[in-house]
Amino acid sequence: MLLAQTMGFWGWFFLFLIFIPMMMLWIYTLVDIFNRVDLSGWVKALWVIFVLILPLFGMLIYFIARPILPQDIQAREQYEKSMEATHAADVTDRLTKLSELRDKGVISEEEFQAQKSKLL
C-alpha cells in the first residue's frame, strides 16, 4: 500500500513501459544465449557476463553480432509459407463473394472482371 502511495504517474510509467519490457528483453537474451548450440561454454559465459555487467549495451551488441542459424531461416520460410497460404485463402474467398454478387446481379460482368484482375 505504501508503494502505491509513494509512486506517482511517472513512477508507474517507468515501471510498466520501460523497466518491465527491458527486463523481459534481458531475460530473453539470457535464455537465447543458453539455448544456442553453436556457442561453446566459454563463449556463452563471456556473453552472460557481458550482458550482466552492461545490460543495455550487452543486449544490443549480442543481437547485432548474433549469427543467423538454419533454424531461424527455416522459421522465416515457414512464416512466409503460412502468410502465402493465408493470402491465397483470402483471395479465393473474395473471388467467391464476387462471383456470388455477379450471379445475383449486384455487379456487372465488367466490374467483376475488374475486381478479379485487381485480386489476381
Biopython code that builds the backbone (N, CA, C, O; Angstrom):
import numpy as np
from Bio.PDB.StructureBuilder import StructureBuilder

atoms = [
    (1, "MET", "N", (0.827, -1.188, 0.000)),
    (1, "MET", "CA", (0.000, 0.000, 0.000)),
    (1, "MET", "C", (0.869, 1.249, 0.000)),
    (1, "MET", "O", (0.559, 2.236, -0.667)),
    (2, "LEU", "N", (1.965, 1.194, 0.758)),
    (2, "LEU", "CA", (2.856, 2.344, 0.830)),
    (2, "LEU", "C", (3.511, 2.618, -0.510)),
    (2, "LEU", "O", (3.739, 3.774, -0.866)),
    (3, "LEU", "N", (3.817, 1.560, -1.262)),
    (3, "LEU", "CA", (4.427, 1.718, -2.573)),
    (3, "LEU", "C", (3.491, 2.443, -3.526)),
    (3, "LEU", "O", (3.928, 3.312, -4.281)),
    (4, "ALA", "N", (2.217, 2.100, -3.502)),
    (4, "ALA", "CA", (1.250, 2.741, -4.382)),
    (4, "ALA", "C", (1.088, 4.219, -4.049)),
    (4, "ALA", "O", (0.812, 5.026, -4.937)),
    (5, "GLN", "N", (1.255, 4.579, -2.789)),
    (5, "GLN", "CA", (1.114, 5.980, -2.398)),
    (5, "GLN", "C", (2.340, 6.788, -2.769)),
    (5, "GLN", "O", (2.217, 7.967, -3.100)),
    (6, "THR", "N", (3.515, 6.191, -2.722)),
    (6, "THR", "CA", (4.739, 6.942, -2.993)),
    (6, "THR", "C", (5.046, 7.043, -4.477)),
    (6, "THR", "O", (5.728, 7.978, -4.897)),
    (7, "MET", "N", (4.562, 6.107, -5.280)),
    (7, "MET", "CA", (4.833, 6.148, -6.716)),
    (7, "MET", "C", (3.781, 7.011, -7.402)),
    (7, "MET", "O", (2.582, 6.760, -7.276)),
    (8, "GLY", "N", (4.223, 8.001, -8.108)),
    (8, "GLY", "CA", (3.315, 8.831, -8.878)),
    (8, "GLY", "C", (3.128, 8.280, -10.266)),
    (8, "GLY", "O", (3.461, 7.130, -10.553)),
    (9, "PHE", "N", (2.587, 9.126, -11.128)),
    (9, "PHE", "CA", (2.327, 8.722, -12.506)),
    (9, "PHE", "C", (3.610, 8.305, -13.218)),
    (9, "PHE", "O", (3.639, 7.270, -13.884)),
    (10, "TRP", "N", (4.667, 9.099, -13.083)),
    (10, "TRP", "CA", (5.905, 8.813, -13.794)),
    (10, "TRP", "C", (6.593, 7.565, -13.255)),
    (10, "TRP", "O", (7.296, 6.880, -13.998)),
    (11, "GLY", "N", (6.405, 7.266, -11.997)),
    (11, "GLY", "CA", (6.951, 6.031, -11.447)),
    (11, "GLY", "C", (6.300, 4.809, -12.064)),
    (11, "GLY", "O", (6.984, 3.860, -12.447)),
    (12, "TRP", "N", (4.986, 4.831, -12.161)),
    (12, "TRP", "CA", (4.271, 3.719, -12.792)),
    (12, "TRP", "C", (4.560, 3.657, -14.286)),
    (12, "TRP", "O", (4.691, 2.575, -14.857)),
    (13, "PHE", "N", (4.659, 4.832, -14.919)),
    (13, "PHE", "CA", (5.007, 4.885, -16.340)),
    (13, "PHE", "C", (6.345, 4.213, -16.582)),
    (13, "PHE", "O", (6.477, 3.382, -17.480)),
    (14, "PHE", "N", (7.331, 4.570, -15.784)),
    (14, "PHE", "CA", (8.657, 3.977, -15.928)),
    (14, "PHE", "C", (8.615, 2.476, -15.688)),
    (14, "PHE", "O", (9.254, 1.708, -16.407)),
    (15, "LEU", "N", (7.860, 2.060, -14.676)),
    (15, "LEU", "CA", (7.786, 0.643, -14.333)),
    (15, "LEU", "C", (7.167, -0.178, -15.452)),
    (15, "LEU", "O", (7.740, -1.188, -15.860)),
    (16, "PHE", "N", (6.015, 0.231, -15.954)),
    (16, "PHE", "CA", (5.282, -0.592, -16.911)),
    (16, "PHE", "C", (5.735, -0.433, -18.356)),
    (16, "PHE", "O", (5.654, -1.389, -19.128)),
    (17, "LEU", "N", (6.202, 0.726, -18.737)),
    (17, "LEU", "CA", (6.535, 0.928, -20.146)),
    (17, "LEU", "C", (8.019, 0.884, -20.443)),
    (17, "LEU", "O", (8.405, 0.819, -21.610)),
    (18, "ILE", "N", (8.857, 0.917, -19.431)),
    (18, "ILE", "CA", (10.290, 0.880, -19.681)),
    (18, "ILE", "C", (10.947, -0.280, -18.938)),
    (18, "ILE", "O", (11.606, -1.113, -19.559)),
    (19, "PHE", "N", (10.778, -0.344, -17.632)),
    (19, "PHE", "CA", (11.504, -1.316, -16.830)),
    (19, "PHE", "C", (11.079, -2.755, -17.109)),
    (19, "PHE", "O", (11.934, -3.612, -17.332)),
    (20, "ILE", "N", (9.792, -3.035, -17.101)),
    (20, "ILE", "CA", (9.313, -4.408, -17.300)),
    (20, "ILE", "C", (9.649, -4.915, -18.710)),
    (20, "ILE", "O", (10.132, -6.041, -18.830)),
    (21, "PRO", "N", (9.415, -4.134, -19.794)),
    (21, "PRO", "CA", (9.838, -4.635, -21.112)),
    (21, "PRO", "C", (11.350, -4.850, -21.217)),
    (21, "PRO", "O", (11.795, -5.802, -21.857)),
    (22, "MET", "N", (12.136, -3.977, -20.594)),
    (22, "MET", "CA", (13.589, -4.161, -20.624)),
    (22, "MET", "C", (13.994, -5.432, -19.860)),
    (22, "MET", "O", (14.898, -6.147, -20.291)),
    (23, "MET", "N", (13.345, -5.709, -18.757)),
    (23, "MET", "CA", (13.632, -6.937, -18.012)),
    (23, "MET", "C", (13.257, -8.168, -18.833)),
    (23, "MET", "O", (13.979, -9.165, -18.826)),
    (24, "MET", "N", (12.138, -8.099, -19.535)),
    (24, "MET", "CA", (11.732, -9.225, -20.366)),
    (24, "MET", "C", (12.737, -9.449, -21.501)),
    (24, "MET", "O", (13.080, -10.591, -21.809)),
    (25, "LEU", "N", (13.202, -8.378, -22.112)),
    (25, "LEU", "CA", (14.207, -8.491, -23.165)),
    (25, "LEU", "C", (15.523, -9.017, -22.617)),
    (25, "LEU", "O", (16.197, -9.813, -23.271)),
    (26, "TRP", "N", (15.889, -8.581, -21.432)),
    (26, "TRP", "CA", (17.114, -9.048, -20.785)),
    (26, "TRP", "C", (17.039, -10.553, -20.514)),
    (26, "TRP", "O", (17.990, -11.287, -20.783)),
    (27, "ILE", "N", (15.908, -11.003, -19.984)),
    (27, "ILE", "CA", (15.717, -12.434, -19.706)),
    (27, "ILE", "C", (15.710, -13.223, -21.015)),
    (27, "ILE", "O", (16.307, -14.297, -21.091)),
    (28, "TYR", "N", (15.040, -12.701, -22.046)),
    (28, "TYR", "CA", (15.036, -13.372, -23.346)),
    (28, "TYR", "C", (16.459, -13.510, -23.893)),
    (28, "TYR", "O", (16.810, -14.542, -24.465)),
    (29, "THR", "N", (17.271, -12.472, -23.717)),
    (29, "THR", "CA", (18.659, -12.520, -24.187)),
    (29, "THR", "C", (19.423, -13.629, -23.477)),
    (29, "THR", "O", (20.138, -14.399, -24.119)),
    (30, "LEU", "N", (19.278, -13.717, -22.165)),
    (30, "LEU", "CA", (19.978, -14.758, -21.411)),
    (30, "LEU", "C", (19.508, -16.153, -21.821)),
    (30, "LEU", "O", (20.322, -17.067, -21.957)),
    (31, "VAL", "N", (18.217, -16.319, -22.014)),
    (31, "VAL", "CA", (17.685, -17.616, -22.440)),
    (31, "VAL", "C", (18.204, -17.963, -23.832)),
    (31, "VAL", "O", (18.563, -19.110, -24.096)),
    (32, "ASP", "N", (18.244, -16.971, -24.721)),
    (32, "ASP", "CA", (18.747, -17.208, -26.069)),
    (32, "ASP", "C", (20.221, -17.604, -26.050)),
    (32, "ASP", "O", (20.641, -18.472, -26.815)),
    (33, "ILE", "N", (21.000, -16.976, -25.187)),
    (33, "ILE", "CA", (22.422, -17.334, -25.080)),
    (33, "ILE", "C", (22.566, -18.795, -24.657)),
    (33, "ILE", "O", (23.358, -19.535, -25.241)),
    (34, "PHE", "N", (21.809, -19.208, -23.652)),
    (34, "PHE", "CA", (21.925, -20.577, -23.156)),
    (34, "PHE", "C", (21.365, -21.607, -24.130)),
    (34, "PHE", "O", (21.785, -22.764, -24.102)),
    (35, "ASN", "N", (20.434, -21.218, -24.985)),
    (35, "ASN", "CA", (19.853, -22.160, -25.943)),
    (35, "ASN", "C", (20.661, -22.308, -27.220)),
    (35, "ASN", "O", (20.354, -23.173, -28.040)),
    (36, "ARG", "N", (21.673, -21.498, -27.410)),
    (36, "ARG", "CA", (22.481, -21.565, -28.619)),
    (36, "ARG", "C", (23.330, -22.833, -28.610)),
    (36, "ARG", "O", (24.023, -23.119, -27.633)),
    (37, "VAL", "N", (23.271, -23.586, -29.701)),
    (37, "VAL", "CA", (24.077, -24.795, -29.815)),
    (37, "VAL", "C", (25.394, -24.526, -30.539)),
    (37, "VAL", "O", (26.309, -25.348, -30.491)),
    (38, "ASP", "N", (25.492, -23.385, -31.205)),
    (38, "ASP", "CA", (26.704, -23.078, -31.951)),
    (38, "ASP", "C", (27.760, -22.371, -31.105)),
    (38, "ASP", "O", (28.864, -22.127, -31.591)),
    (39, "LEU", "N", (27.453, -22.037, -29.859)),
    (39, "LEU", "CA", (28.408, -21.370, -28.972)),
    (39, "LEU", "C", (28.970, -22.369, -27.968)),
    (39, "LEU", "O", (28.248, -23.224, -27.454)),
    (40, "SER", "N", (30.272, -22.248, -27.696)),
    (40, "SER", "CA", (30.872, -23.118, -26.680)),
    (40, "SER", "C", (30.529, -22.582, -25.293)),
    (40, "SER", "O", (29.969, -21.495, -25.156)),
    (41, "GLY", "N", (30.866, -23.348, -24.284)),
    (41, "GLY", "CA", (30.566, -22.951, -22.911)),
    (41, "GLY", "C", (31.249, -21.667, -22.499)),
    (41, "GLY", "O", (30.649, -20.842, -21.810)),
    (42, "TRP", "N", (32.498, -21.480, -22.910)),
    (42, "TRP", "CA", (33.232, -20.268, -22.547)),
    (42, "TRP", "C", (32.662, -19.033, -23.239)),
    (42, "TRP", "O", (32.581, -17.957, -22.646)),
    (43, "VAL", "N", (32.279, -19.199, -24.471)),
    (43, "VAL", "CA", (31.701, -18.064, -25.194)),
    (43, "VAL", "C", (30.357, -17.682, -24.575)),
    (43, "VAL", "O", (30.044, -16.499, -24.445)),
    (44, "LYS", "N", (29.571, -18.678, -24.197)),
    (44, "LYS", "CA", (28.306, -18.403, -23.515)),
    (44, "LYS", "C", (28.552, -17.670, -22.201)),
    (44, "LYS", "O", (27.848, -16.715, -21.873)),
    (45, "ALA", "N", (29.555, -18.125, -21.452)),
    (45, "ALA", "CA", (29.874, -17.486, -20.178)),
    (45, "ALA", "C", (30.295, -16.031, -20.386)),
    (45, "ALA", "O", (29.894, -15.155, -19.620)),
    (46, "LEU", "N", (31.098, -15.772, -21.416)),
    (46, "LEU", "CA", (31.517, -14.399, -21.691)),
    (46, "LEU", "C", (30.336, -13.516, -22.094)),
    (46, "LEU", "O", (30.255, -12.362, -21.673)),
    (47, "TRP", "N", (29.422, -14.047, -22.903)),
    (47, "TRP", "CA", (28.245, -13.271, -23.283)),
    (47, "TRP", "C", (27.379, -12.982, -22.062)),
    (47, "TRP", "O", (26.881, -11.867, -21.904)),
    (48, "VAL", "N", (27.196, -13.981, -21.198)),
    (48, "VAL", "CA", (26.378, -13.777, -19.996)),
    (48, "VAL", "C", (26.999, -12.707, -19.111)),
    (48, "VAL", "O", (26.294, -11.829, -18.613)),
    (49, "ILE", "N", (28.302, -12.771, -18.911)),
    (49, "ILE", "CA", (28.979, -11.755, -18.085)),
    (49, "ILE", "C", (28.818, -10.380, -18.721)),
    (49, "ILE", "O", (28.544, -9.401, -18.026)),
    (50, "PHE", "N", (28.985, -10.302, -20.028)),
    (50, "PHE", "CA", (28.847, -9.030, -20.723)),
    (50, "PHE", "C", (27.436, -8.468, -20.592)),
    (50, "PHE", "O", (27.257, -7.271, -20.368)),
    (51, "VAL", "N", (26.436, -9.334, -20.732)),
    (51, "VAL", "CA", (25.038, -8.893, -20.622)),
    (51, "VAL", "C", (24.694, -8.527, -19.181)),
    (51, "VAL", "O", (23.881, -7.632, -18.950)),
    (52, "LEU", "N", (25.301, -9.207, -18.212)),
    (52, "LEU", "CA", (25.031, -8.876, -16.812)),
    (52, "LEU", "C", (25.698, -7.566, -16.384)),
    (52, "LEU", "O", (25.122, -6.797, -15.615)),
    (53, "ILE", "N", (26.906, -7.317, -16.880)),
    (53, "ILE", "CA", (27.630, -6.114, -16.465)),
    (53, "ILE", "C", (27.081, -4.881, -17.184)),
    (53, "ILE", "O", (26.837, -3.856, -16.547)),
    (54, "LEU", "N", (26.887, -4.966, -18.488)),
    (54, "LEU", "CA", (26.352, -3.847, -19.274)),
    (54, "LEU", "C", (25.056, -4.308, -19.942)),
    (54, "LEU", "O", (25.072, -4.672, -21.118)),
    (55, "PRO", "N", (23.943, -4.298, -19.222)),
    (55, "PRO", "CA", (22.715, -4.905, -19.754)),
    (55, "PRO", "C", (22.252, -4.321, -21.088)),
    (55, "PRO", "O", (22.019, -5.074, -22.034)),
    (56, "LEU", "N", (22.117, -3.017, -21.185)),
    (56, "LEU", "CA", (21.578, -2.435, -22.408)),
    (56, "LEU", "C", (22.536, -2.615, -23.581)),
    (56, "LEU", "O", (22.127, -3.074, -24.647)),
    (57, "PHE", "N", (23.802, -2.259, -23.396)),
    (57, "PHE", "CA", (24.772, -2.413, -24.472)),
    (57, "PHE", "C", (25.050, -3.884, -24.766)),
    (57, "PHE", "O", (25.255, -4.256, -25.921)),
    (58, "GLY", "N", (25.058, -4.714, -23.740)),
    (58, "GLY", "CA", (25.289, -6.140, -23.935)),
    (58, "GLY", "C", (24.212, -6.774, -24.791)),
    (58, "GLY", "O", (24.510, -7.546, -25.702)),
    (59, "MET", "N", (22.941, -6.445, -24.499)),
    (59, "MET", "CA", (21.836, -6.990, -25.300)),
    (59, "MET", "C", (21.915, -6.482, -26.728)),
    (59, "MET", "O", (21.744, -7.249, -27.675)),
    (60, "LEU", "N", (22.172, -5.197, -26.883)),
    (60, "LEU", "CA", (22.235, -4.604, -28.209)),
    (60, "LEU", "C", (23.348, -5.230, -29.044)),
    (60, "LEU", "O", (23.124, -5.607, -30.194)),
    (61, "ILE", "N", (24.522, -5.338, -28.482)),
    (61, "ILE", "CA", (25.651, -5.910, -29.214)),
    (61, "ILE", "C", (25.433, -7.397, -29.478)),
    (61, "ILE", "O", (25.802, -7.892, -30.542)),
    (62, "TYR", "N", (24.839, -8.114, -28.528)),
    (62, "TYR", "CA", (24.576, -9.544, -28.733)),
    (62, "TYR", "C", (23.660, -9.765, -29.927)),
    (62, "TYR", "O", (23.937, -10.612, -30.776)),
    (63, "PHE", "N", (22.564, -9.003, -29.996)),
    (63, "PHE", "CA", (21.624, -9.226, -31.095)),
    (63, "PHE", "C", (22.147, -8.709, -32.423)),
    (63, "PHE", "O", (21.725, -9.191, -33.473)),
    (64, "ILE", "N", (23.054, -7.742, -32.408)),
    (64, "ILE", "CA", (23.671, -7.299, -33.660)),
    (64, "ILE", "C", (24.688, -8.339, -34.132)),
    (64, "ILE", "O", (24.757, -8.647, -35.322)),
    (65, "ALA", "N", (25.473, -8.878, -33.202)),
    (65, "ALA", "CA", (26.533, -9.823, -33.556)),
    (65, "ALA", "C", (26.032, -11.257, -33.699)),
    (65, "ALA", "O", (26.774, -12.120, -34.167)),
    (66, "ARG", "N", (24.811, -11.523, -33.312)),
    (66, "ARG", "CA", (24.260, -12.878, -33.327)),
    (66, "ARG", "C", (24.134, -13.385, -34.752)),
    (66, "ARG", "O", (23.432, -12.773, -35.557)),
    (67, "PRO", "N", (24.803, -14.499, -35.090)),
    (67, "PRO", "CA", (24.674, -15.025, -36.458)),
    (67, "PRO", "C", (23.304, -15.694, -36.651)),
    (67, "PRO", "O", (22.681, -16.177, -35.705)),
    (68, "ILE", "N", (22.872, -15.701, -37.890)),
    (68, "ILE", "CA", (21.595, -16.326, -38.214)),
    (68, "ILE", "C", (21.804, -17.827, -38.322)),
    (68, "ILE", "O", (22.693, -18.293, -39.035)),
    (69, "LEU", "N", (20.982, -18.572, -37.612)),
    (69, "LEU", "CA", (21.068, -20.032, -37.606)),
    (69, "LEU", "C", (20.140, -20.630, -38.661)),
    (69, "LEU", "O", (19.194, -19.973, -39.095)),
    (70, "PRO", "N", (20.401, -21.862, -39.076)),
    (70, "PRO", "CA", (19.479, -22.523, -40.011)),
    (70, "PRO", "C", (18.054, -22.611, -39.463)),
    (70, "PRO", "O", (17.094, -22.558, -40.231)),
    (71, "GLN", "N", (17.910, -22.745, -38.149)),
    (71, "GLN", "CA", (16.569, -22.785, -37.551)),
    (71, "GLN", "C", (15.851, -21.454, -37.751)),
    (71, "GLN", "O", (14.638, -21.426, -37.958)),
    (72, "ASP", "N", (16.601, -20.345, -37.687)),
    (72, "ASP", "CA", (15.999, -19.030, -37.907)),
    (72, "ASP", "C", (15.512, -18.893, -39.351)),
    (72, "ASP", "O", (14.429, -18.365, -39.602)),
    (73, "ILE", "N", (16.315, -19.370, -40.285)),
    (73, "ILE", "CA", (15.941, -19.317, -41.702)),
    (73, "ILE", "C", (14.725, -20.189, -41.959)),
    (73, "ILE", "O", (13.820, -19.803, -42.699)),
    (74, "GLN", "N", (14.706, -21.369, -41.344)),
    (74, "GLN", "CA", (13.589, -22.301, -41.515)),
    (74, "GLN", "C", (12.303, -21.706, -40.922)),
    (74, "GLN", "O", (11.232, -21.829, -41.515)),
    (75, "ALA", "N", (12.409, -21.070, -39.768)),
    (75, "ALA", "CA", (11.239, -20.447, -39.148)),
    (75, "ALA", "C", (10.710, -19.321, -40.031)),
    (75, "ALA", "O", (9.498, -19.165, -40.177)),
    (76, "ARG", "N", (11.611, -18.536, -40.618)),
    (76, "ARG", "CA", (11.205, -17.447, -41.512)),
    (76, "ARG", "C", (10.492, -17.997, -42.743)),
    (76, "ARG", "O", (9.478, -17.443, -43.167)),
    (77, "GLU", "N", (11.017, -19.094, -43.327)),
    (77, "GLU", "CA", (10.388, -19.695, -44.505)),
    (77, "GLU", "C", (9.002, -20.237, -44.170)),
    (77, "GLU", "O", (8.072, -20.091, -44.963)),
    (78, "GLN", "N", (8.857, -20.862, -43.001)),
    (78, "GLN", "CA", (7.548, -21.373, -42.593)),
    (78, "GLN", "C", (6.559, -20.237, -42.401)),
    (78, "GLN", "O", (5.388, -20.360, -42.759)),
    (79, "TYR", "N", (7.030, -19.125, -41.832)),
    (79, "TYR", "CA", (6.164, -17.967, -41.647)),
    (79, "TYR", "C", (5.706, -17.422, -43.001)),
    (79, "TYR", "O", (4.528, -17.114, -43.182)),
    (80, "GLU", "N", (6.639, -17.305, -43.952)),
    (80, "GLU", "CA", (6.278, -16.799, -45.274)),
    (80, "GLU", "C", (5.303, -17.726, -45.986)),
    (80, "GLU", "O", (4.384, -17.257, -46.658)),
    (81, "LYS", "N", (5.493, -19.053, -45.844)),
    (81, "LYS", "CA", (4.567, -20.010, -46.456)),
    (81, "LYS", "C", (3.174, -19.889, -45.844)),
    (81, "LYS", "O", (2.176, -19.945, -46.562)),
    (82, "SER", "N", (3.100, -19.724, -44.525)),
    (82, "SER", "CA", (1.790, -19.592, -43.883)),
    (82, "SER", "C", (1.106, -18.295, -44.309)),
    (82, "SER", "O", (-0.114, -18.260, -44.469)),
    (83, "MET", "N", (1.889, -17.229, -44.494)),
    (83, "MET", "CA", (1.307, -15.966, -44.953)),
    (83, "MET", "C", (0.804, -16.093, -46.392)),
    (83, "MET", "O", (-0.252, -15.554, -46.726)),
    (84, "GLU", "N", (1.544, -16.797, -47.241)),
    (84, "GLU", "CA", (1.104, -17.018, -48.617)),
    (84, "GLU", "C", (-0.178, -17.848, -48.646)),
    (84, "GLU", "O", (-1.084, -17.562, -49.429)),
    (85, "ALA", "N", (-0.255, -18.863, -47.805)),
    (85, "ALA", "CA", (-1.454, -19.697, -47.750)),
    (85, "ALA", "C", (-2.650, -18.890, -47.266)),
    (85, "ALA", "O", (-3.759, -19.037, -47.781)),
    (86, "THR", "N", (-2.423, -18.045, -46.282)),
    (86, "THR", "CA", (-3.499, -17.191, -45.776)),
    (86, "THR", "C", (-3.962, -16.232, -46.860)),
    (86, "THR", "O", (-5.161, -16.020, -47.042)),
    (87, "HIS", "N", (-3.008, -15.654, -47.577)),
    (87, "HIS", "CA", (-3.362, -14.729, -48.659)),
    (87, "HIS", "C", (-4.129, -15.447, -49.767)),
    (87, "HIS", "O", (-5.100, -14.908, -50.298)),
    (88, "ALA", "N", (-3.702, -16.651, -50.116)),
    (88, "ALA", "CA", (-4.389, -17.416, -51.160)),
    (88, "ALA", "C", (-5.815, -17.745, -50.739)),
    (88, "ALA", "O", (-6.740, -17.662, -51.548)),
    (89, "ALA", "N", (-5.994, -18.118, -49.479)),
    (89, "ALA", "CA", (-7.342, -18.422, -48.989)),
    (89, "ALA", "C", (-8.206, -17.172, -48.998)),
    (89, "ALA", "O", (-9.398, -17.238, -49.300)),
    (90, "ASP", "N", (-7.606, -16.029, -48.666)),
    (90, "ASP", "CA", (-8.340, -14.769, -48.667)),
    (90, "ASP", "C", (-8.762, -14.388, -50.083)),
    (90, "ASP", "O", (-9.886, -13.931, -50.291)),
    (91, "VAL", "N", (-7.882, -14.570, -51.046)),
    (91, "VAL", "CA", (-8.196, -14.258, -52.447)),
    (91, "VAL", "C", (-9.308, -15.172, -52.949)),
    (91, "VAL", "O", (-10.227, -14.725, -53.636)),
    (92, "THR", "N", (-9.222, -16.438, -52.607)),
    (92, "THR", "CA", (-10.254, -17.395, -53.022)),
    (92, "THR", "C", (-11.609, -17.010, -52.433)),
    (92, "THR", "O", (-12.629, -17.068, -53.120)),
    (93, "ASP", "N", (-11.614, -16.622, -51.173)),
    (93, "ASP", "CA", (-12.859, -16.215, -50.518)),
    (93, "ASP", "C", (-13.434, -14.967, -51.178)),
    (93, "ASP", "O", (-14.643, -14.877, -51.394)),
    (94, "ARG", "N", (-12.584, -14.018, -51.495)),
    (94, "ARG", "CA", (-13.063, -12.792, -52.148)),
    (94, "ARG", "C", (-13.600, -13.071, -53.552)),
    (94, "ARG", "O", (-14.611, -12.500, -53.960)),
    (95, "LEU", "N", (-12.921, -13.949, -54.286)),
    (95, "LEU", "CA", (-13.420, -14.304, -55.623)),
    (95, "LEU", "C", (-14.775, -14.993, -55.541)),
    (95, "LEU", "O", (-15.646, -14.761, -56.380)),
    (96, "THR", "N", (-14.952, -15.829, -54.545)),
    (96, "THR", "CA", (-16.242, -16.497, -54.358)),
    (96, "THR", "C", (-17.335, -15.482, -54.068)),
    (96, "THR", "O", (-18.432, -15.571, -54.619)),
    (97, "LYS", "N", (-17.041, -14.523, -53.209)),
    (97, "LYS", "CA", (-18.031, -13.479, -52.900)),
    (97, "LYS", "C", (-18.333, -12.615, -54.108)),
    (97, "LYS", "O", (-19.482, -12.239, -54.340)),
    (98, "LEU", "N", (-17.285, -12.295, -54.890)),
    (98, "LEU", "CA", (-17.509, -11.507, -56.113)),
    (98, "LEU", "C", (-18.381, -12.255, -57.112)),
    (98, "LEU", "O", (-19.262, -11.663, -57.736)),
    (99, "SER", "N", (-18.140, -13.548, -57.267)),
    (99, "SER", "CA", (-18.954, -14.323, -58.212)),
    (99, "SER", "C", (-20.400, -14.421, -57.728)),
    (99, "SER", "O", (-21.327, -14.427, -58.537)),
    (100, "GLU", "N", (-20.589, -14.498, -56.426)),
    (100, "GLU", "CA", (-21.960, -14.505, -55.900)),
    (100, "GLU", "C", (-22.654, -13.180, -56.171)),
    (100, "GLU", "O", (-23.829, -13.151, -56.538)),
    (101, "LEU", "N", (-21.921, -12.075, -55.989)),
    (101, "LEU", "CA", (-22.502, -10.763, -56.284)),
    (101, "LEU", "C", (-22.833, -10.636, -57.777)),
    (101, "LEU", "O", (-23.857, -10.056, -58.138)),
    (102, "ARG", "N", (-21.969, -11.176, -58.639)),
    (102, "ARG", "CA", (-22.219, -11.136, -60.077)),
    (102, "ARG", "C", (-23.442, -11.979, -60.427)),
    (102, "ARG", "O", (-24.269, -11.568, -61.240)),
    (103, "ASP", "N", (-23.558, -13.167, -59.811)),
    (103, "ASP", "CA", (-24.687, -14.047, -60.095)),
    (103, "ASP", "C", (-26.005, -13.437, -59.621)),
    (103, "ASP", "O", (-27.049, -13.657, -60.235)),
    (104, "LYS", "N", (-25.957, -12.673, -58.529)),
    (104, "LYS", "CA", (-27.167, -12.015, -58.028)),
    (104, "LYS", "C", (-27.501, -10.757, -58.817)),
    (104, "LYS", "O", (-28.600, -10.218, -58.682)),
    (105, "GLY", "N", (-26.584, -10.290, -59.623)),
    (105, "GLY", "CA", (-26.838, -9.104, -60.435)),
    (105, "GLY", "C", (-26.477, -7.804, -59.737)),
    (105, "GLY", "O", (-26.827, -6.727, -60.220)),
    (106, "VAL", "N", (-25.788, -7.884, -58.617)),
    (106, "VAL", "CA", (-25.399, -6.684, -57.886)),
    (106, "VAL", "C", (-24.297, -5.938, -58.633)),
    (106, "VAL", "O", (-24.295, -4.708, -58.685)),
    (107, "ILE", "N", (-23.357, -6.696, -59.215)),
    (107, "ILE", "CA", (-22.295, -6.079, -60.015)),
    (107, "ILE", "C", (-22.349, -6.646, -61.425)),
    (107, "ILE", "O", (-22.829, -7.758, -61.641)),
    (108, "SER", "N", (-21.858, -5.880, -62.369)),
    (108, "SER", "CA", (-21.870, -6.328, -63.762)),
    (108, "SER", "C", (-20.658, -7.214, -64.036)),
    (108, "SER", "O", (-19.769, -7.360, -63.198)),
    (109, "GLU", "N", (-20.650, -7.802, -65.237)),
    (109, "GLU", "CA", (-19.538, -8.668, -65.633)),
    (109, "GLU", "C", (-18.231, -7.867, -65.733)),
    (109, "GLU", "O", (-17.163, -8.373, -65.389)),
    (110, "GLU", "N", (-18.321, -6.622, -66.203)),
    (110, "GLU", "CA", (-17.132, -5.783, -66.323)),
    (110, "GLU", "C", (-16.552, -5.459, -64.942)),
    (110, "GLU", "O", (-15.339, -5.499, -64.734)),
    (111, "GLU", "N", (-17.451, -5.137, -64.007)),
    (111, "GLU", "CA", (-16.988, -4.853, -62.645)),
    (111, "GLU", "C", (-16.361, -6.099, -62.010)),
    (111, "GLU", "O", (-15.352, -6.021, -61.308)),
    (112, "PHE", "N", (-16.985, -7.243, -62.276)),
    (112, "PHE", "CA", (-16.434, -8.494, -61.764)),
    (112, "PHE", "C", (-15.036, -8.742, -62.313)),
    (112, "PHE", "O", (-14.128, -9.099, -61.562)),
    (113, "GLN", "N", (-14.856, -8.556, -63.618)),
    (113, "GLN", "CA", (-13.546, -8.770, -64.222)),
    (113, "GLN", "C", (-12.510, -7.780, -63.704)),
    (113, "GLN", "O", (-11.349, -8.138, -63.505)),
    (114, "ALA", "N", (-12.929, -6.534, -63.485)),
    (114, "ALA", "CA", (-12.002, -5.523, -62.965)),
    (114, "ALA", "C", (-11.546, -5.876, -61.549)),
    (114, "ALA", "O", (-10.360, -5.781, -61.232)),
    (115, "GLN", "N", (-12.487, -6.281, -60.705)),
    (115, "GLN", "CA", (-12.157, -6.670, -59.335)),
    (115, "GLN", "C", (-11.309, -7.948, -59.312)),
    (115, "GLN", "O", (-10.399, -8.093, -58.496)),
    (116, "LYS", "N", (-11.628, -8.859, -60.217)),
    (116, "LYS", "CA", (-10.882, -10.110, -60.310)),
    (116, "LYS", "C", (-9.440, -9.841, -60.719)),
    (116, "LYS", "O", (-8.518, -10.445, -60.171)),
    (117, "SER", "N", (-9.238, -8.948, -61.668)),
    (117, "SER", "CA", (-7.865, -8.630, -62.094)),
    (117, "SER", "C", (-7.085, -7.935, -60.976)),
    (117, "SER", "O", (-5.875, -8.126, -60.858)),
    (118, "LYS", "N", (-7.762, -7.134, -60.158)),
    (118, "LYS", "CA", (-7.091, -6.499, -59.007)),
    (118, "LYS", "C", (-6.635, -7.544, -58.003)),
    (118, "LYS", "O", (-5.534, -7.453, -57.461)),
    (119, "LEU", "N", (-7.482, -8.538, -57.756)),
    (119, "LEU", "CA", (-7.150, -9.565, -56.763)),
    (119, "LEU", "C", (-6.040, -10.489, -57.257)),
    (119, "LEU", "O", (-5.186, -10.909, -56.477)),
    (120, "LEU", "N", (-6.051, -10.799, -58.526)),
    (120, "LEU", "CA", (-5.047, -11.717, -59.044)),
    (120, "LEU", "C", (-3.818, -10.971, -59.464)),
    (120, "LEU", "O", (-2.855, -11.580, -59.930)),
]
sb = StructureBuilder()
sb.init_structure("model")
sb.init_model(0)
sb.init_chain("A")
sb.init_seg("    ")
for serial, (resi, resn, name, xyz) in enumerate(atoms, 1):
    if name == "N":
        sb.init_residue(resn, " ", resi, " ")
    sb.init_atom(name, np.array(xyz, "f"), 0.0, 1.0, " ", f" {name:<3s}", serial, name[0])
structure = sb.get_structure()
